[in-house]
Amino acid sequence: MPNAAAVDRETSFHQGEQSMTEILSSYVAGSWHTPATTESARPVRDAGTGELLHSVSSAGVDFAAVADHARTTGIEELQKLTFHQRGVILKKLATYLMERTKDYHEISFTTGTTKRDAFVDIEGGIGTLFTYSGVARRQMPNSTVHLDGGVERLSKNGTFVGRHILTSRQGLACQINAFNFPVWGMLEKFGPMFVAGVPVVVKPATDTAHLTRAVVADMIESGLLPAGAIQLVCGDVTPLFDHLAEQDAIAFTGSANTARHLSGLDCVTQRGTRFFAEADSLNFSLLGPDAAPGTQEFDLFVSGVVAEMTVKAGQKCTAIRRTFVPEAHAEAVGEAITAKLATQGVGDPREKSTRLGPVVSDKQRTDVLDAVDRIIAGGAHLLTGGREESDRLAAEHGGAYVAATVLQADDAWSDAVHDIEAFGPVTSIITYSDTEDAVRLAARGRGSLVGSVVTHDREFATEFVRRIAPWHGRVLVLDRDDAEESTGHGSPLPNLIHGGPGRAGGGEEMGGLRGVEHFMQRTAIQASPDMLTVIGGEWVGGSERRLGDHPFTKSLADLRIGDTLDSEWREVTLDDIEHFANFTGDTFYAHMNEEAAAANPFFPGRVAHGYLIVSFAAGLFVQPDPGPVLANYGLEGLNFITPVSPGDKLKVTLTAKRITPRETDEYGEVRWDAQVVNQNDEPVANYDVLTLVAKEY
């Protein structure tokens, strides 16, 4: 890893000292690399002014060394860490980056992004690291093996059982990102990849690579990441594909055409490299039949469409390309959207009044306007914006400006509005006649990342959502009840999946723990209970128990999985049942009325309360003196199995099931298996007890 001074020199562009002819450097195999020549380098310009910023090229990068560095140094150093240790690093890293966001915003202006829009990319991207830190520390064990699901009994006597485990794959993850979110796009992939224990190679889009590079440079400078955990290739990454194999993965965000090309690479089709795609799609928002002009839902719908057209100049993979409205409200919707767009300031993204900045480049501007012309030629007419207005804005401001453009389909089933995506501030209004029509039109996009329906009609929402869900990765149902706290149509959240079927690529990015699992290997382990306990790090029923000192007297330093307490017996009396009923107010007839209880097919007569059984069990296993057990913070998986009648005796067996020390505290969590049986050794109840226990006592 280079020293701080070296990183400072390499990131001088990030601090405003960059030469106009600089070639953006890459960070590969543990050091910075700058191509020796500008030949074949691609120039990048300020989206708002056209000023030359730098050139981008990966010439001279040793891609065999990139792969080798990830698989040796990266894997070795990263996979020494437990999930919790990786989570702690992510939290520290996110805090470190958050302190530097002002610098990132200055760079982001050159990509045509306003400060409001950049907040989603920059602070939003860093926020995903905080989220994945929490996933690692709260949903995963403090080890390198993650259990997936419960134990499966595979034999009559229980000596042969099975369970799925997740372990880190022994390869690298290459992320290929789109230009529109140079920070969020990189970090929302890096978070789950890092937690999964997989070293990362970042390939940013050329037009915004300088912003990605600024963040990666700070990540390296922080000194928080293990050596080899991250590499950065600015420019063409194609040669790396020749070095990818079975344990590696490619995670792509971008156009559907590029996704199809990448899915056909030899490394994917012949060598088994995993491929995940999140592709641009023709997402929709639909105005419900009940949301007439004058309703809150109508106003929410119009605001949502306008926001998705203007945020990031409509250059979002989640932007609303198809705006579905009831036939009766089409004119009102068109007028309302056009009027609201007229209030959105257009111009220099550095100006606070600007709501709509330029697109990322002149090439992107040409692509958007060509797509608009093709949609019009395919059967739509212009309500506002279009090529002429875009040319006027470009002439006035001198940058890659596209006017906010609203089209209306002359025929709702015209292929153009459902197949052609103008990746800019453009949407097409499409009318529908009834629910059946709306469902079919929504599906006509052949799969999308997100759809939204704005309605207060629960019956309509239920039918519509259930029928269109198979075609969409995420569905927002927006109405007056959730509008105040809703994050909106175009805001993926790291807790939920971001991806979609069909044209949207079929992949899933983020999704909390699901996102981590994408980059791990799921393996079914078949073994004896004792062997499965050792491999998985969690006690399995039927495996060895160790009796001895009360386990509640042991700190984490002394406690071991399988340490067990076998309690004394306690008889349950009728007085106990009646006292508990009167004391708690739970006088359900099964506890208080012999005749009624006996008539119930589940009970032999009056029975003890389930929570009385749990309370008695706690009394049987508790160690009352001060000790290392600090608190009982819950129980999980409680099942009542055999009814308990007056005169029955109970005993509880408590076994240390999982031990999870916390990295940042002087205590950890212990999960105990609790099994309550009666005098006939019949199971009465089973559940997990959750406690906090000191590391030392």
FILO-857501 format. One line per field, with one value per residue (C-alpha): y, x, z; residue in three letters. Coordinates in steps of 0.001 Angstrom, whole numbers, plus 524288, in hexadecimal, padded with zeros to 5 digits. Example, Ala and Ser with C-alpha at 12.3 -4.5 7.8 and 13.67 -1.06 7.14 Angstrom:
! FILO-857501
yy	(7EE6C:7FBDC)
xx	(8300C:83566)
zz	(81E78:81BE4)
code	(ala:ser)
//
This chain:
! FILO-857501
yy	(80000:80D56:81728:82321:82C12:82359:822FF:831CF:83328:8299A:83064:83E19:83F96:83D11:8492B:8523A:850E5:8488A:84B4C:84CD1:841C2:83866:82A2B:824BC:81AA9:80D46:80647:7F869:7EDE4:7F6B2:802EA:80E10:80CBD:817D9:8149A:8198A:81E94:8257C:81D6E:81707:81E27:8236A:831CC:83579:84300:84ACE:847E4:855E8:85D95:85446:856D5:84BBE:84535:839C9:82D70:81F77:8135A:8065D:804C2:7FD93:7F759:7E96D:7E2A9:7D58C:7DC6D:7E294:7D53C:7CF33:7DA40:7D8B9:7C9F1:7C976:7D5C0:7D9F6:7CD06:7C9A7:7D690:7D897:7CAE5:7CB3E:7D436:7CFD5:7D58A:7DE57:7E346:7E688:7ED87:7F5C9:7F9B6:7FDC1:80677:80D15:80E74:8148C:81E52:82197:823DD:82BAF:835A1:837E3:8397B:847F3:8444B:83A33:843FF:84D63:842B8:83E75:84BCB:848A5:83CEA:845E2:84258:84C3B:84BA5:846A7:83BA1:83895:8368C:82A39:82559:82977:82959:81EC2:81650:81808:814EB:8075C:80492:807BF:7FEAE:7F363:7F58C:7F324:7E72D:7E131:7E421:7E169:7D6ED:7CEEB:7C7A2:7CC46:7C1D6:7BEB1:7B4E8:7B969:7AFCD:7AFE3:7AA3A:79FB2:791D1:78768:779E7:76FFE:76341:75C1D:75CBE:76A4B:76635:76B70:77997:7846C:79328:79DB8:7A661:7B252:7B490:7BE79:7BAF3:7BA1D:7C3FF:7D25F:7DA7F:7E3D6:7EE9C:7F607:80248:80BF1:81A63:81F8D:81BB1:81B8A:81ACC:81393:809E3:8063A:805FA:7FEDB:7F39C:7F4FA:7F3F2:7E642:7E195:7E5BF:7DF85:7D30B:7D2E9:7D4E8:7DE46:7E84E:7EDC0:7FA56:7FE62:80BB1:811A1:81A49:82707:8271D:81EDA:82A83:82B2C:81C8C:81D93:8287E:81FF6:813CA:81BAE:81FE6:811F4:80DB0:8195D:8165C:80A7A:80349:7F946:7ECCF:7EC6B:7E7DA:7EA46:7F43B:7F785:801C8:80124:80DD8:80AA7:7FDFA:7F208:7E828:7E155:7DD7D:7D465:7CB30:7C905:7C68A:7B8DE:7B0AB:7B797:7C559:7CE1A:7D985:7E328:7EC5B:7F868:7FED5:7FCC1:7F080:7EEEF:7EEF8:7E594:7DC02:7DD27:7DAC2:7CF22:7C89C:7CA15:7BDA9:7BF05:7BEC2:7B47A:7AB64:7AD9A:7B002:7BE0D:7C2DC:7CE22:7D792:7E252:7EE05:7F3EB:80013:7FDA2:804C6:806A8:80BD8:8138D:8119A:81ADF:81335:814A6:81B05:82575:83004:83E1C:844A7:83892:83792:82BC6:8336C:83DB4:8333F:82C9C:83903:83CA9:82F09:82F26:83CA8:838D2:82CD9:83510:83F8D:8385C:834E2:83AA4:82E30:82600:81BC6:80D5D:80ED0:81AE5:81ACD:818A9:81494:81CBB:8154B:81D17:81A3C:81EE1:828A4:82F88:82FA3:83DE9:84266:83A9D:84004:84DF6:84C01:845DA:85041:85B2F:855A3:85391:861E9:8655D:85D10:86573:8610A:86484:86399:85869:860AB:86A80:867E3:86B6F:860E0:854FD:84F9C:84F55:84A07:83BC5:835EC:83872:83D0E:82EF4:82C0A:83810:83325:82594:82B04:83409:8296B:82067:82B11:82CAB:81DF9:81D5D:8286D:821B0:8153F:81B67:8263A:834F3:83F4C:8467A:84DED:84DC8:8464D:84925:8575F:85B79:85350:85A27:8674B:86366:85E1F:86AAD:872DF:86B68:86563:857A8:84A86:84F12:847BE:84E32:84717:83FE4:83A6D:83211:82C61:81F89:8202F:811AB:80BAB:7FF55:805F8:7FE23:80A40:80EF7:80168:7FDF7:80A6E:810BE:81EEF:81F19:82D28:83672:82FCE:828D7:82419:82532:818E1:81723:80B20:807BB:7FE40:7F5AA:7EADF:7F4BA:7FAAF:7ED71:7E9C2:7F6DF:7F644:7E8D0:7ED8B:7F333:7E50F:7E6AF:7F280:7F696:7FDE6:8015A:80A1A:80B65:81791:81469:8149C:8098B:7FD79:7F3FF:7F927:7F99F:7EB98:7E609:7EE57:7EBFA:7DD5C:7DC18:7E4CB:7E086:7D565:7DF95:7E90B:7E89E:7F2DC:7F8DC:8057A:8077E:815F1:81CF3:8276A:81E17:81B4B:82721:82EFF:82484:81DC9:81E7B:81F0A:81738:81849:815F4:80801:804DA:7FBF6:7F3CD:7EFA2:7E997:7F259:7EB13:7E5AB:7DABC:7DA22:7E63C:7EB53:7E0CF:7D69F:7DA21:7DF02:7E963:7ECD8:7E6F1:7E6AD:7D918:7D43E:7DD50:7D74D:7C985:7CC4E:7CC42:7C05D:7B1DD:7AA5E:79C5F:79173:78A8F:77CA4:7774C:7727D:77C64:77D6E:77FDB:789B4:79100:792B2:7965C:7A001:7A5B7:7A39B:79895:78EE8:78678:778C8:77D1C:77C8B:783E0:786A3:7871B:78DE6:79B1E:7A338:7A943:7B656:7B748:7B729:7C316:7C28B:7BF62:7B2AF:7AF12:7A515:7A0D0:794D7:798F4:79474:79597:78A77:79070:78AD0:786D4:78F99:78B27:79386:7946C:7990F:7A411:7A847:7A8EC:7B07B:7B9D7:7BCC0:7BEC6:7C842:7CF2F:7D17A:7D274:7C72F:7BF8D:7B871:7AD33:7A2A6:7A6CC:7A973:7A113:79252:78EA5:79858:794BE:78628:788F1:78EF2:78444:789A2:788C9:77DA5:7874C:79370:79660:79F99:7AC44:7ABB1:7B79C:7B16B:7A645:7AFFF:7B71F:7AA90:7A692:7B38B:7B108:7A39F:7A801:7B577:7B7C5:7C294:7C7D7:7D2CF:7CD2B:7CE6F:7CDB4:7DBF4:7DB3B:7D2B0:7DA19:7D0D2:7C37B:7BE29:7B28A:7AF92:7A391:79D19:78EAE:78657:78C0F:78C8E:7880B:78A3B:7805F:77FAD:781F6:78A4E:78A8E:79355:79073:79CD1:79BD8:7A645:7A66C:7B1C8:7BB04:7C82B:7D196:7DFB7:7E652:7F3AF:7F01E:7E8D3:7DF0B:7D69A:7CF07:7C10E:7B978:7AE23:7A27F:7A05D:7938B:7914C:78361:77D04:77133:76821:76E99:77447:7818B:78C4D:79865:79C45:7A975:7B15F:7BA4B:7C653:7CC25:7D611:7D0A6:7D758:7D37F:7D2D7:7D1E3)
xx	(80000:805F0:808E7:80075:80991:808F6:7FA32:7F9E5:801FC:7F96A:7ECE7:7F198:7E6D9:7DD17:7E282:7E1E9:7F00C:7ED6D:7F3AC:7EAB7:7F1F3:7F24B:7EEF4:7E6ED:7EED7:7EA59:7ED5A:7F187:7F985:7FC08:800FD:7FCAC:7FE84:7FDF1:7FEB2:80B28:80426:7F76B:7F60B:7E88A:7E4F2:7D71B:7D550:7CB6A:7C53F:7BD96:7AF55:7AB26:7B606:7BC72:7C9C7:7D3A5:7D5EF:7DF12:7E031:7DD49:7E4DE:7E8DA:7F475:7FF95:7F794:7FC2F:7EF0D:7F51B:7FB58:7EE39:7E7CC:7F354:7F403:7E588:7E628:7F272:7F46C:7E627:7E001:7EA70:7E94B:7DAA7:7D688:7DE81:7D3D7:7C6CA:7BA05:7B966:7C739:7C3F4:7B7C4:7BF7C:7C8D9:7BD69:7B7F3:7C50D:7C6E4:7B976:7BC52:7C962:7C334:7B7D9:7C19B:7C666:7B993:7BBC7:7C71A:7BEDA:7B3F7:7BD83:7C1CA:7B3C7:7B02F:7B8D4:7B027:7A449:79E85:7985C:79B8C:78DD8:78F75:79D5E:798BD:791BA:79E1B:7A84F:7A204:798A9:7A3EE:7AB73:79EE6:79EBC:7AB9D:7A53C:79A02:7A2EC:7AAD6:79E38:79AEC:7A836:7A7D0:79977:7952A:7A188:7AA1C:7B763:7BDF8:7C0B4:7B59B:7A781:79C5F:79142:784A4:78276:78713:780E4:77F1C:78395:7824D:778CE:78116:786BA:794E3:79596:79178:79381:79485:7983B:7A3D1:7A914:7B7AF:7C00C:7C305:7D155:7D105:7CF77:7C376:7C487:7BA6C:7B780:7AFCA:7A76A:7AAC3:79EDA:7A27A:7B158:7B16E:7A4FC:7A681:7B402:7B134:7A42A:7ABA7:7B7F7:7B089:7AAEA:7B703:7BFDA:7B71F:7B703:7C5D9:7C811:7D292:7CD42:7D1B9:7CA5B:7C851:7C185:7BAFB:7C475:7BCC3:7BBE1:7C7BD:7CE8C:7C441:7C4FF:7D3BC:7D375:7CB7F:7D3BC:7E023:7DAD2:7D6CB:7E4C9:7EA8E:7E222:7EA94:7DE7B:7DD6E:7E582:7EFB1:7E9D8:7DBC6:7D985:7DF8E:7DB4F:7DC64:7D972:7D744:7D55E:7D45B:7D1FB:7DF49:7DBD3:7D12A:7DB82:7E02F:7D2FB:7CE8E:7C55F:7C6F9:7C5FB:7BA36:7B668:7AC43:7A7B6:79F13:79C00:794F8:78D73:79585:7A258:79CAD:7996D:7A740:7AD90:7A4DF:7AAA8:7B8E9:7C106:7C3FC:7B559:7B0D3:7BCA5:7C3CB:7B863:7BAE1:7AEAA:7A7EF:79E4E:797E5:78FBF:78BC1:78474:7760C:769A4:76483:756CD:74E50:73FA5:734FB:729E4:71BED:717FA:7229A:71B40:71FFA:71E47:721C7:72E4D:73223:7313B:73A95:743C7:743F3:74750:751FB:757B9:7587F:75EAE:76892:76CC0:76E58:776B2:77ED6:78BD4:785D6:77DEC:78A52:785F6:783E0:77796:7720D:763E4:76409:755CE:74B5B:73E79:731F2:72364:71E1D:7153F:720A6:72ABA:728FC:72932:7357B:73C7F:73919:73CF6:74A24:74D36:749A3:751E4:75D92:75CF2:7601B:76C70:77899:7818E:78FF7:79D15:79C92:7A4B3:79993:79041:78477:78787:77EB8:78237:79076:796DC:79842:7A5BA:7AB72:7A8B9:7A834:79DD7:7963D:79668:791FB:78691:781A3:782F8:77ACF:77075:76FAD:76E1B:76320:75C0B:75DFC:758A3:74BA9:74C45:74B09:7525A:74C00:75816:766C9:76CC0:7782E:7756D:77429:7801A:78834:783FD:78853:79556:797F4:79444:79C28:7A6FE:7A5DD:79F73:791A2:78535:7781F:76E72:7666A:758B2:7533A:745A9:7439F:739B9:73777:7395C:73EA0:7487B:75515:75D95:75917:75AE5:767D5:76FCA:775E8:77A15:783AE:78188:776BE:76C5F:75F91:75449:7460E:73E75:72FF7:728DF:71A6F:718D1:7206A:72295:727E5:730D2:73662:73963:73FAD:74850:74D14:74F9A:75CA1:76175:76681:76B12:7723A:766F1:758CB:75044:741A9:73BBD:72E60:7267E:71DD5:72280:71AA0:7205B:72E18:72D36:728EE:73236:73E52:73C5E:73AF9:7464F:74FEC:755D3:75A85:760D6:76BBF:7659E:75806:754D4:746B8:74556:739E5:736C2:739CC:74821:74BAF:751F8:75C06:75D15:76A8A:76401:7637F:771BD:778AE:77D72:78056:78B90:78272:77A80:77E8D:781CD:7801B:77598:771DD:77241:77778:77C15:78687:7816A:78B21:7898E:79259:7920F:786B7:78D48:7922C:78D78:79767:7A282:79E28:79F60:7AE1A:7AF39:7AE61:7A2CE:7A68B:79E33:7A592:7A16A:7A738:7A4DF:79F59:7AC8A:7B3BB:7A9AF:7AAB0:7B950:7B8A9:7AD79:7B151:7A3B8:79EFE:79633:78C21:7915F:79F7B:7A79B:7A39B:7AD3E:7A836:7B00B:7AFDE:7A3C3:7A62D:7A0DA:7ACF0:7B5F1:7BA99:7BC73:7CAB7:7C6D3:7B9BB:7B9B0:7AF52:7A89A:7AA16:79D63:794FC:78B99:7821B:77AC1:76C7F:76102:752EC:74801:73C35:72E53:73133:73C8C:73381:728D4:73259:738C5:72B5B:726CE:733DE:7353B:726F7:72838:71BFE:71A39:710C1:71B05:721AA:715C1:70A32:70C0E:6FFF8:7027F:710E3:70DC0:7049F:71006:71653:723DD:72335:720DD:71A98:71F97:72D83:73870:73A9E:7457E:74BD1:74AF0:75325:75D0A:75D59:75F6D:76A10:77115:7706A:7763F:781FE:784E0:79114:78CBC:799DA:7A129:7A986:7AD9A:79F98:79BCA:78E22:783DD:77FA5:775B9:77200:76F78:768C8:75FC7:75757:74DF8:74D24:746FA:73C6D:73FF5:7359A:73526:73E5A:747D0:75632:75F25:76DB7:775B1:78264:789C2:7950A:79E5E:79AA5:7A212:7AC2E:7AE17:7B7FE:7B61F:7C1D6:7BFA7:7BA15:7BE52:7B35E:7ACFD:7A090:79E31:792F7:78E60:78657:77B7E:77401:7693C:7645D:75A85:75BE9:759AD:764ED:75B1E:75ED7:75698:75CFB:7694C:76F17:77B9E:77F40:78744:790A5:79B9E:7A7A6:7B440:7C0C8:7C7EC:7C2E1)
zz	(80000:7FC62:806FF:8092D:801A2:7F5AF:7F640:7F79E:7EB45:7E3E8:7E82E:7E524:7DAE8:7E5C1:7ECB2:7E104:7DC35:7D04F:7C33C:7B783:7B0B2:7BC1E:7B9E9:7C511:7CC8C:7D129:7DDEB:7DAA1:7E16E:7ED0A:7E615:7DD5A:7CEBF:7C4BF:7B632:7AFEA:7A3D0:7A081:7941F:793C7:7A06C:7A0B3:7A456:7AEC8:7AF7D:7B966:7B666:7B8EF:7B23B:7A8AB:7AED8:7AD3F:7BA66:7B782:7AF7C:7B35A:7AF6B:7B568:7AC4F:7B2CC:7BD9A:7C05C:7C19C:7C519:7D0AD:7D42D:7D511:7DC29:7E61E:7E93B:7EA74:7F2B1:7FABA:7FA74:7FE20:8081E:80F72:80E31:811DE:81E52:82375:828F2:8240E:82FF8:82DED:81FD8:82488:82E27:8233C:81A90:8253D:82752:818A7:816DF:821A1:81B57:80DF9:81379:818B0:80AB9:8036F:800B4:7F7C2:7F0BA:7EE50:7E7D4:7DE85:7DC4B:7D69A:7CAE6:7C7D1:7C66F:7D39B:7DCCA:7EB3B:7EE10:7E45D:7E88A:7F679:7F206:7EB94:7F588:802EE:7FE65:7F9DD:80678:80DD1:807BA:80EAF:81BAF:8182A:81496:820DB:82843:8201E:8232A:831B8:8347C:82AF2:829A7:83368:837EF:82FC9:82182:81FAE:81E77:820A4:816ED:81C40:82653:8282F:81FA5:82593:81B78:822F3:82BD6:8382A:835D0:83493:826A4:824A0:81AD2:81A4C:81094:81371:80C5B:80ADB:8038C:7F589:7F1D5:7E6F4:7E3DB:7E0AE:7D545:7D5D3:7C94D:7CC2C:7C4C0:7C389:7CA9A:7D898:7D974:7E85F:7EC03:7E0E4:7E5B6:7F451:7F394:7ED6E:7F594:80281:80095:7F949:80481:80EDB:806BC:80754:7F8CA:7F394:7EA10:7DD04:7D9D1:7CBAD:7CB84:7BF9F:7B83B:7B8B7:7C793:7CB1E:7D169:7DC26:7DEB2:7DF04:7E910:7F24E:7EFF9:7F24A:7FF7B:802AB:8005C:8077D:8136C:8163D:81ACA:80FE3:80F82:804B9:7F7E7:7FC2C:7F157:7E424:7DA3D:7CB7C:7C452:7B615:7AEC0:7B79E:7ACC0:7AE11:7BC09:7B708:7B195:7BF8C:7C5FC:7C994:7D1F7:7DF07:7D972:7D729:7CE7B:7D367:7C8B5:7C872:7BB7F:7AEB9:7AB54:79EE9:7A662:7B060:7A581:7A022:7AD5B:7B037:7A413:7A816:7A7DE:7B64A:7B8FD:7AF44:7AFAA:7BC7E:7C599:7C9D5:7D0AA:7C9B6:7CFEB:7C7F5:7CB90:7BE85:7BA6F:7B88C:7B510:7C2CE:7C4AD:7CDDC:7CD3D:7D1BC:7D7D6:7D2AE:7DF88:7DF0D:7D7BE:7D6AA:7E3E2:7EBDE:7F3C1:7EBC2:7DEFF:7E439:7E99B:7DC62:7D4EC:7DEAB:7DDDD:7CF03:7CEC1:7D937:7D188:7C53C:7CBA8:7D5E6:7CF7B:7C303:7C1E8:7C0CE:7CA77:7C815:7D070:7C9A4:7C526:7B672:7B517:7BBC7:7BBF4:7BE1F:7BCDC:7AFCF:7B695:7BD41:7B24D:7AEBC:7BCE1:7BFB6:7B3CF:7B77C:7C5B9:7C29A:7B869:7C1D0:7CCCC:7C3DB:7C023:7CE55:7CEAA:7CCE3:7C1DA:7C153:7C824:7D1FD:7DB68:7DCC8:7E819:7DFB1:7D5AC:7D612:7C8A9:7C4A0:7B843:7B4D0:7B6AE:7A919:79B53:796FE:7A124:79CB7:78EB1:792E7:79ACD:79012:785BF:78E69:78FF4:78133:77F74:78980:78278:77575:77B86:77F36:7896D:7898C:79125:79C76:7A0D9:79EF4:793B3:78AAF:78775:795B3:79947:78ECE:79445:7A200:79D1F:795C1:7A194:7ABB4:7A394:7A8FD:7A66F:7A972:7A633:7A8A9:7B150:7A736:7A87C:79D97:79C2F:7954E:78A4E:78C31:799BA:79356:78A7E:78B16:78BE4:79958:79F1F:79886:796D6:7A2B7:7A24F:7ADB2:7B1AA:7B64F:7AE0F:7B0BF:7A85B:7AC92:7A937:7ABD8:7B0E6:7B132:7BC91:7C60E:7BC1A:7B27A:7BCD6:7C0AC:7B2AA:7AFAC:7BBC3:7B79D:7A9BB:7AE3F:7AF1B:7BCE3:7C47D:7D0BE:7D6C9:7D4B2:7DCDF:7DE51:7E450:7E9B8:7F632:7F175:7F8EB:7F0C4:7E410:7E9DF:7EE95:7E186:7D98F:7E1E8:7E2E6:7D447:7D01D:7DABE:7D28D:7C8CF:7D249:7DC4E:7E516:7E5E8:7ED0F:7F12F:7F421:7FA42:80440:80F78:80C50:8040C:80EEA:81217:804E9:7FE96:7F147:7E4CB:7E104:7EDF7:7EFEC:7FE21:80245:80ACD:7FED3:7F200:7E690:7D9EA:7D15E:7C80C:7B954:7B29B:7BFEB:7C011:7C978:7D40E:7E1ED:7E7AE:7F60E:7FDA1:80AEB:80E2D:800E4:7FA91:80265:7FF2B:7F090:7F209:7FAD8:7F84A:7FDC3:80111:806B0:8119C:814EE:8216C:82F35:838E8:83FD2:83323:82E67:83B54:8399F:82B3D:82CA2:839BE:83F69:8482B:8410D:847D8:84A1A:84B91:857E7:86421:86F25:87D21:887B0:88E59:88BC4:87E65:8833D:88BE5:88001:87893:869DA:86C59:8730A:86CFA:861FB:85856:85E0E:86C5A:872A0:87EBA:881FA:88BC5:89753:89613:89972:89B13:89574:89E7A:89C7A:8A612:89D50:8918A:89891:89EE6:891B9:88B79:895F3:896E5:88829:8846D:87AD2:87EA6:871CB:873CA:87129:87DC3:88638:881B6:8828D:87ACB:86FCB:86F32:86E55:862E1:85B71:852FC:855EC:864C3:86E80:87801:87EA9:87A92:87E6A:8771C:86D2E:87339:880A7:87B28:875C0:882C5:88A72:880D4:88337:891BA:88FC5:887CA:88D62:89593:89EDF:8A373:89C87:891C3:88392:87E63:87CF0:8772E:870CF:864AF:85ECD:85A07:84C82:84641:851BC:84F85:85927:8561B:860E7:869EC:8784F:881F9:890B6:896FF:88B92:88E3A:885E1:88382:87A73:87355:86FB6:86617:860F0:85295:84C96:85266:84B9A:85196:84D86:8476C:84D8E:85AFC:86721:8658E:85B5E:8585F:85C6B:85695:85F1F:85ADA:864E0:864FA:86EED:8712D:87A52:8834D:877B4:8705D:866BD:860F1:866DF:86109:859C6:8567E:8561E:8616E:85DD7:867CA:8689B:86F63:8739C:86CA2:879A2:887A3)
code	(met:pro:asn:ala:ala:ala:val:asp:arg:glu:thr:ser:phe:his:gln:gly:glu:gln:ser:met:thr:glu:ile:leu:ser:ser:tyr:val:ala:gly:ser:trp:his:thr:pro:ala:thr:thr:glu:ser:ala:arg:pro:val:arg:asp:ala:gly:thr:gly:glu:leu:leu:his:ser:val:ser:ser:ala:gly:val:asp:phe:ala:ala:val:ala:asp:his:ala:arg:thr:thr:gly:ile:glu:glu:leu:gln:lys:leu:thr:phe:his:gln:arg:gly:val:ile:leu:lys:lys:leu:ala:thr:tyr:leu:met:glu:arg:thr:lys:asp:tyr:his:glu:ile:ser:phe:thr:thr:gly:thr:thr:lys:arg:asp:ala:phe:val:asp:ile:glu:gly:gly:ile:gly:thr:leu:phe:thr:tyr:ser:gly:val:ala:arg:arg:gln:met:pro:asn:ser:thr:val:his:leu:asp:gly:gly:val:glu:arg:leu:ser:lys:asn:gly:thr:phe:val:gly:arg:his:ile:leu:thr:ser:arg:gln:gly:leu:ala:cys:gln:ile:asn:ala:phe:asn:phe:pro:val:trp:gly:met:leu:glu:lys:phe:gly:pro:met:phe:val:ala:gly:val:pro:val:val:val:lys:pro:ala:thr:asp:thr:ala:his:leu:thr:arg:ala:val:val:ala:asp:met:ile:glu:ser:gly:leu:leu:pro:ala:gly:ala:ile:gln:leu:val:cys:gly:asp:val:thr:pro:leu:phe:asp:his:leu:ala:glu:gln:asp:ala:ile:ala:phe:thr:gly:ser:ala:asn:thr:ala:arg:his:leu:ser:gly:leu:asp:cys:val:thr:gln:arg:gly:thr:arg:phe:phe:ala:glu:ala:asp:ser:leu:asn:phe:ser:leu:leu:gly:pro:asp:ala:ala:pro:gly:thr:gln:glu:phe:asp:leu:phe:val:ser:gly:val:val:ala:glu:met:thr:val:lys:ala:gly:gln:lys:cys:thr:ala:ile:arg:arg:thr:phe:val:pro:glu:ala:his:ala:glu:ala:val:gly:glu:ala:ile:thr:ala:lys:leu:ala:thr:gln:gly:val:gly:asp:pro:arg:glu:lys:ser:thr:arg:leu:gly:pro:val:val:ser:asp:lys:gln:arg:thr:asp:val:leu:asp:ala:val:asp:arg:ile:ile:ala:gly:gly:ala:his:leu:leu:thr:gly:gly:arg:glu:glu:ser:asp:arg:leu:ala:ala:glu:his:gly:gly:ala:tyr:val:ala:ala:thr:val:leu:gln:ala:asp:asp:ala:trp:ser:asp:ala:val:his:asp:ile:glu:ala:phe:gly:pro:val:thr:ser:ile:ile:thr:tyr:ser:asp:thr:glu:asp:ala:val:arg:leu:ala:ala:arg:gly:arg:gly:ser:leu:val:gly:ser:val:val:thr:his:asp:arg:glu:phe:ala:thr:glu:phe:val:arg:arg:ile:ala:pro:trp:his:gly:arg:val:leu:val:leu:asp:arg:asp:asp:ala:glu:glu:ser:thr:gly:his:gly:ser:pro:leu:pro:asn:leu:ile:his:gly:gly:pro:gly:arg:ala:gly:gly:gly:glu:glu:met:gly:gly:leu:arg:gly:val:glu:his:phe:met:gln:arg:thr:ala:ile:gln:ala:ser:pro:asp:met:leu:thr:val:ile:gly:gly:glu:trp:val:gly:gly:ser:glu:arg:arg:leu:gly:asp:his:pro:phe:thr:lys:ser:leu:ala:asp:leu:arg:ile:gly:asp:thr:leu:asp:ser:glu:trp:arg:glu:val:thr:leu:asp:asp:ile:glu:his:phe:ala:asn:phe:thr:gly:asp:thr:phe:tyr:ala:his:met:asn:glu:glu:ala:ala:ala:ala:asn:pro:phe:phe:pro:gly:arg:val:ala:his:gly:tyr:leu:ile:val:ser:phe:ala:ala:gly:leu:phe:val:gln:pro:asp:pro:gly:pro:val:leu:ala:asn:tyr:gly:leu:glu:gly:leu:asn:phe:ile:thr:pro:val:ser:pro:gly:asp:lys:leu:lys:val:thr:leu:thr:ala:lys:arg:ile:thr:pro:arg:glu:thr:asp:glu:tyr:gly:glu:val:arg:trp:asp:ala:gln:val:val:asn:gln:asn:asp:glu:pro:val:ala:asn:tyr:asp:val:leu:thr:leu:val:ala:lys:glu:tyr)
//
